[in-house]
């Protein structure tokens, strides 16, 4: 059996995703970006806007790193190189935003 016999239908030669997969990922990124713009303009989402934007940013980060930086096809320990600093940065960002009053769901 060849090495590509067990590849997914979206896989291109060499074990990477096909062009169509990258187009789909780009479309998903476009939709998430459009949702970010829409979420900012909806007034009743104001109390939860920061967590929503953080979640959408994390989703976009994950897609870009997995597909366009090819992390999905690299060894798992290499994932820690990206995920570890991301978690630290996210923790520091949320802590600073909380300290600065960005999460005023309960008011002051």
Protein Blocks (a to p, Z undefined) as FASTA:
>chain_A
ZZklmpcfkbcehhiacfklmmmmmmmmmmmmmmmmmmmmmmklmmmmmmmmmmmmmmmm
mmmmmmmnommmmcfklmmmmmmmmmmmmmmmmmmmmmnopammnoZZ
